[in-house]
Amino acid sequence: MSDLNPSVTRSSLVMASGTIVSRILGFLRAVLLAAAIGVTTDAADAFGVANQLPNNVYAIIVGGVLNAVLVPQLVRARSQADGGKGYVDRFVTLAITVFFAVTVIFTLAAPLLVQLYTSGWTQDQLALATAFAYWCLPQLFFYGLYSILGEVLNSRSAFGPFMWAPVLNNLVSIAGLVAFILIFGADPTGQRMAQLWGADRISLLAGSATVGVAAQALILLFFWKRIGLTLRLNFKWRGFGLGPAMKAASWSLAMVLVTQIGGVVQTMVASTAVAGRSPGAPAVASVAAAAIAWLIFMLPHSVVTVSIATAYFTRMSQHAAAGRLEEFKKDLTTGLRVIALVSVISSAILILVAYPVARVFVGEYPATVALGNVIMALMIGLVPFSFVYMMQRAFFALEDTRTPFIFTSIQISIHIAGSLTLGSLVEKEWLVVSISLLTAGTIVIQGVIAYALLKKRIGGLAGLGVGKALGGFVLAMIPAAGLGYLTLQWIGGAGARSFALDSVLSSVASSALVSGVTLLSYLVLLWVFRVSELRELQAQLRSRLKRG
């Protein structure tokens, strides 16, 4: 009997398909952004810091406060006489009010925030980053609105819109970047100095990014109507059962603050990599390169892990509310096994093609190497990162936000100490790479602690096959990665004058070839090993396609 629930598989496929389309468009947007302002340039770092401010908060919102609080509470509220409508109205009103206030405060504090996130920058760089930040920080409100509306949809098992809405965001942003290049021209090598940026360039580049986020949020109101919901603001918050949600939110908000402090320190240290850099100096990975590497790192995570975890989160919340612990553990471990199936091989593939993928975003070989090294360093932490994400959802489903705060605080504390140490010891050329390795290492520590605390909370997971499955995936990955490496060497490797790095087209072709050989080898080996997760997933896909 399969552990993969058909409804979960269908929901995950809908979400994954939306995420894949969004990520493809996101890559196109990143390539256009690199063409417009470069990757290792002053303008790229200034925009990277400014656009990172709301994105950091958004990532924490989705991964923390709303996800931890809203879905379990909404599942319980569905049993009320009005189907939870009154609860939804009040909670959404409260959340929108908080996000609006936070957005106003953060936007007014843009100069301070930029200074917090940077170190050693010139006044022209700071002024440009601050101007970008004034346009980008209003995204906070729309990211919050998107998260609230989307989580309500998720709690009612309408998963698709939440994952497909970012497609609209990317389309709007791409249109803005195309307009920018057509009007002002491309500048991939940073010939346009920071002091030459006027209000017209700044408003088009950063403003189109914010309009895209607004469109992503507002489109969800259409899907609310599709499932019979309407947004009615209700400010009568007292006496309607919001107390448990607020208690859970308090720990998640504390986690937000801790994580934000860690983000400030990391970005500040990373920004010193280019402090005092003279024009024409060798390319060094800094804030913008770290952002692109993170985009690539998040591709397999968001396509598979987020889709699986989101679908299983609602089910785990239902099991937890009903006291069905064995069903809860079964869903948790099934999700972990499927996540491992994809994350293990994704890590290997993206390490193999790190340089060709980096070449898509930058033109010069030194910049390609700088970005590629950051990608490789980050990918080491993909499997534990995805496992931590799923285990966090398990705690959130149990309405326990205190424990994730504990193991996240430990990880962030180690990361802060390590980042400050690296900032004073490591050469600027390797600073962002070393920080990325530190990130991977601290995530492993976080995962070990999270597993120990989860085991203490729900009992052991022995016999449910997670360790055995993970070991099998790694054994299949090793020879598959070896064949991928031989394929890369066969086409000339990834040196300065290699085919793989000759042009964007050759880089894409090389990445596709190496990835294809590695993935096909992995799947064949899993099939030979008779791995149940692969066979059951194939059966669900075949069933889904026949119905489609």
N, C-alpha and C positions, 0 to 999 in steps of 0.2 A: 504494500500500500504506500502511495506517495505521501510525503510530508508537505509537498508543495500544493497549497490550496489553489484551486482553479481561479477563484475570484481574486485572490491576491496576485496570481500570475497575470491575469487580464489587466488588473489595475496597474501593476508594475510595468507592463508592456506599454500601456497608454502613456504613463508618466515618462518612461524611458524614451519613447519615440519623440515626445515633445522636447525632452532634454537634449536628445541627439541633434534635432533640428536647431534648437537654440544654441547649442555649443558650436555647431558648424558655422552658424551666423556670427557667433561670438568670436570665433577664430578669424573670420573674414573682417570683422570690425577691428580686431587687434592688428591684423596685417595693414589695414587702411590707416589706423592710428599711427603705426610705426612708419608708414610711408609719409604721413602728414607731418609728424614732429620727431620721428626717430625713436630709439630705445635707450641709447646711452648719451642723451643730450640734456641740456639744462631744462628745456621746455618739457621734455618727456618726464623728467623727474618732478618738475613743478606740478604738472597735471596729474602725475601718478599720486603724489601726496594728497592733492586736493580731492581727487576722485576716490581715493582710498578712505577718506574720513567717513562718508556715509556708508560706503560698502562694508567697512569693518563693523559698524554698528548693525547693519542689516544682517550680516553673517551671524552675529551673536543673537539677534532677535529670532531668526529662523531656527538657530541651533539651541536656543535657550528659553527666553521668557515666554513667548507665545506658544511654542511647541510644548514646553513643559507644563504650562498652565491651562491653555485653552482646550485642547482636545479632550483630556480626561474629564474636565468639568463639563464640557458640552455633551459628552457621552452620557454622563449622569443626568444632565438637565433634560435630555430627550424623554425621560420617564415622567416629566411633569405634565400637568393637564394640557398646557398649551404647546407641548412638544418642544419646550425649551426656547420658544420665541422671545419671551420676556427677558430671559437670562441673556440671550444673544444680543438683544437691543441694548441692554444696560452695559454689558461687558464691552461691546464694540464702541459704545459711546465713551466709556471711560478710557479705553485704549487710544482712541483717536484724540481725545483731549490731551492725554499725556504726551503722545507723539507730537502734537502741534506745539505744545509748550517746549518740549525738548528741542525741536527743530528751530524755533525762534531763538532759544538760548545759544545753541551751537552756532547758528549762523551769525549772530552778533559777536560771538567769541572767535570768529574765523582767524583773525591775526594771531591770537594767543595759541590756538590749536596748531596753526602752521609752524609757529616757533617751537611748540612742544615736540612736533614730529620731525624736526630737522635740526641739524647742528653744523655750524661752519659755513653756511650758505651766505652768498653775497646779498646785499640789499635788493638788487635787481631780481635775483632768484626768489627771494622771500616775497617781494611785491607781486611777482607774477603768480606764485603759488597762492597767495592770499586772494588775488582777483579771481582765480579759478575757483577757490573755495567758496566765495560768496555765491557763485552760480551753482556749485555742486551740492552744497550742504542742504538746500531744500529737498533734495532727494530723500533725506531721512524720513520726512513725513510720508512720502509716497511709498517708500519701502515698507514703512510700518503699516500703512493702509493695505498694501498688497498682502502682507503677511497675515493681517487680521482677517481680511475677506477670504483669503485662500485657506486658512486653517478652519474656518467655519465650513467651507466646502468640503475639506478633507474629512471633517468629523461626520459628514453625511455621505461619505464614500464617493463624493464627486471629485476624484483626484486629478482628472485631466487638465482642467483650466489652470490650476496652480502651476503646472509644469509647462503649459503651452503659452501662457501669457508673456514670458520673457522673449518669445519669438518677436512679438510686436515691438518690444523695447529695442532689440537688436536691429530691426528694420529701420526704426526711426533714427537710431544712432548712426547706422550705415549711411542713411540719406544725408545726415548732417556732415559726416566726414567726406562724402563724395562732394557735397557742395563746398566744403572748406578747401579741398584740393583744387576744385575747378576755379574757385574765386581767388585763392591766395597762393596756390601752387604747393607741390610736395617739397618737404625739407627733411629727408631721412637722416642726413648727417649733421643737422643742427647749425646750419649756416645763419639762420635767423636768430640773433641773440635775444636774450630775455628782455632787454630794454626796448627792443623793436616791436614788441607785441602791443597792439592797440586794442581798444574796447571792441572793435568789430570782430577781430580774430578770436578774442577771449570769449565773447558772448556766443558766437556761432559754435565753437568747439565745445565749451562747457554747457551752454544752454541746450543744445540738441541732446546731450547726454541726459540732462534732467528731464526734458520733455519725454524722452523714451521711457524713463522710469515712471513718470506720471501716467503715460498710456498703459503701461504694464499693470498698474494698480486699478485704474478706472475701468478697464475692460472686464474685470471680474464682476462688476455690478451687473453686467448683462447675464452672466451665468448664475448669479444669485436669483434673478428673476426666472431663469430657466427651471430652477428646482423649487420655485414657489416662495422665495424669501424676498423681503424688501427691507431696505435700510431705514429704520426709524430711530432717530436719536432720542434717547431716554436718559435724563440726568438724575433720575431717582435711584441712587445707588444703594442707599441704606436699606437693610432689612430684606434683601433679596438673595441671600446666600453667596455673596461675593467674597465673604471672609476667607474661606479656604483657598480661593484662587489668589487672594492678596497675600496670604501667608506663603503659598508656594512661590509667588512672584518675588517676594522679598529675597529669598535665597538666589533666585535666578538673576535678579538685579545686582546682587552682590557679586555673582559670577561675572556679570557684564562689566562691572567696575574693575575687577581683578584682571580680566582679559584685556580690557582697554588699556590698562596700565602696561601690561606686557606688550601690546601692540605699539604703544607710544615709544617704549624703550627700544624695541626692535627696529622700528622705522627710523628713529633718531640715530641709532648706531649705524644702520645701513646707509643713511644719508651722508655720513662722514666719509664714505668711500670716494665721493666725488668732491669733497670740500677742498677748495683751493686748486682745483684742476685747471690747467691752462688750456686754451684752445689748441686743438691738434694733438693733445696728449693721447696715449693709448686708451682704448675703450676699457672701462671698468664697470662691472655689474653694480647697480645701485637700486634705488627704489623702483624705477620703471621696469628693470629687468626682473626684479623679484616678483612684481605684479604679473608679468607675462608667464613666468615660471609657475606661479600659483594657479593661473588660468589653465595651464596644461596639466598640472597636478590634479586639479579638480575635475577634469573631464571624465575619467572613469568613475570617480567618486560620485559625481552628481548624476551620471547616467544610470548607474546601477545601485550604489549604496543608498543614496537619497530616495530613489524610487522604491526599493525594497523596504527600507526602514519606514517610510511614510505609510505604505500600505499595511505593514505589520503593526505599526504603532497604534492605529485605531483598533485592530483586533486585540492587541495586548492590553490596551486600556479596557476593553470590554471584558476580557478574561480577569483582569485584576479587580474590576468593580464587582464581578460575580464570584470572586474567590476561587477561580479555576486555575490553580497554580501550575498543574501539570501541562495544561494546554498553553499557558503563558510561556513556560520553559520550552515547549516544543516549537512554538512560533519563533521565539528568540533564537534558538539554535539553528532552525531551518534558515532563517534570515542570515545568520552569521556564515553558514556554509555556502550559500549562494553568493554572498558578498566576497568570500575568500576565493571562490571559483574564478571570478573575474579580476579581482584586485591583484592576485599573485602574478598572473600573466601580463596584466597591464603594467605593473611595475617593471618587469623585465623588458617589455617592448619599448617603453618610453625611455629607459636607460640606454637601450641599444640605438635608438634613433634620435637621441637628444640633440646631437649636432645638426643633422639634417632638418629637424623640426625648428631648431633655433635659426637656421639659415633662412627659413621662410619669413622671419620677422626682421632680420638684419642683413645687411649686405657684406660688410667687411668681415674678414676671417677672425680678427681678434675679438670683435663683438659677438660673433657666432660662438666662439669658444667660451667667452665669459657667460653668455646666457645658457649655453648647453651644460656647463658645469653646475650651474644652479639647478637646472632641471634634474640632472642625475642625483644631486644631493637630496633634493626634496623627495624624489620617488622612493627612496629607501624607507620612508615613513608611511607610504600609502596604505599598506595592509593594517598596521596598528591604528592608523587614523580612522579608517573605515570601521574597524572593530569598536573603537571607542565611541564613535558616532552611534552605532547600533546599541551599545550598552547604555549610553546616556538615555536613549529612547525607552529602554527597559525601566530605568529608574523613573523617568517622567511618567510612564504608564502606571507605575505604582504610586504616583503622586508624591514622589520623593525628590525634591530639588536640592535638599541639603547635601546629600552624598556627592552628586556631581560637582557641587561647589567645592567640596573638600579635595577631590582628586584633581580638579582643574586648577585650584589654587596651588597645589603642590607642583604641578607641571609648570605653571606660569612663574612661580618663584625660582625654580631651577633655571628656567629659560632666561629670566631677567638677569640673574647672577652670571650665567654663562655668556649672554650677549655683551654685558658690560666688560667682562674679562676679555672676550675676543676682540672687542673694539680697541683695547689698549695693547694687545699682543700680536694680532694677526696683520699681515701686510694688506694694504687696501685692495690689492688685486684679488685676494682670496677671502675678503671679509664676508661678503654676502653668501658665498659658498659655505663657509664655515658656520654661519648663522643657520643656513638651511640644514646642514648636517646636525646642528644642535637641536633644531626643531624636530627632526626625525627621531633623534635620541630621546628627547623629553617626552615625545608622544608614546614611545615604547614604554617608558616608565609609567606614564599616565595609564596606559592600557593594562599593565600588570596590576596596578593598584585598583583600577576600576573593576577588574575581574575578581580580585580577592574580596572587595566589598560587596559585589553583586552575589558572589557565591555565599557569602555570610548572610545576605538578605533572603535569598530564595532557595538556598541549598545547592548542593553540587550539581554540575552539569555532566558528570561522568556517564558514559553510555549513550549519550545523545549525538556522538559522532563528530564534534567540531574539530578536535585535535587530530583524529584519524583523517578526516577530509582535508584539513590544511596540509598535513604531511604528504598526502597523495598528490595534492596540487603542486607542491614544491618539487616533488620527485619528477613530475611530468614537465614542469617548467624548465628544469636545468638542461636536459638535452634539447628541448625546443629552443631555448635561448642560445645554446651552442650552435645550432643550425642557423639561427638568425644572424649570429656574429659571423659565421663563415660566409653567409650570403653577402653581408656588408663588405667583408674583405674581398670577396670575389668581384664586386663591382668597383673596387679601388679604395675601400676604406673611407675614412672621413677626414682626410688631411686637407691642407690648404688648397691644393689644386685637384682634388678628387672630383669625380663625377657627382657624388652625393651632395657636394657643396658648391657646385659650379653655378647654379642658378636656382631660382625659386621652383621652376618646373622640374628640374632634375632632383631637387631636394624632396619634393612631394612624391615623385616617382620612386625614388630610393626608399623613402619612409614606407610607402605602400608595399613595396616588394619585400623589404625586411620584415615588416609587421605581418604581412600575409603569410610568409614562410613560417615565422615563429608561431603565429596563432594556429595555423593549420596543423603544424607538428604537435602542438599542445593538445588540440582537440582530438587528433588521432590517438595520441598516447592515452588520453583520458578514456577514449572509447575502448581501447585495448584493455585498459585496467578495469573496465566495466564500472566506472564511477557513477553511482546512482544519481547524483545531482545533475549531471550532464544529460543522462538518459531521460530523467523525468522532466527536465526543462525542455528538452527536445519534443517530448510528447505533448506538453502543454502548448508549445509554439505551433506544432502541427495541428492540434485541435483548434487553436485560435484562428489559424489561417484558413482552415476548412470552413469555419463559421463565417469568416470575413468574406 
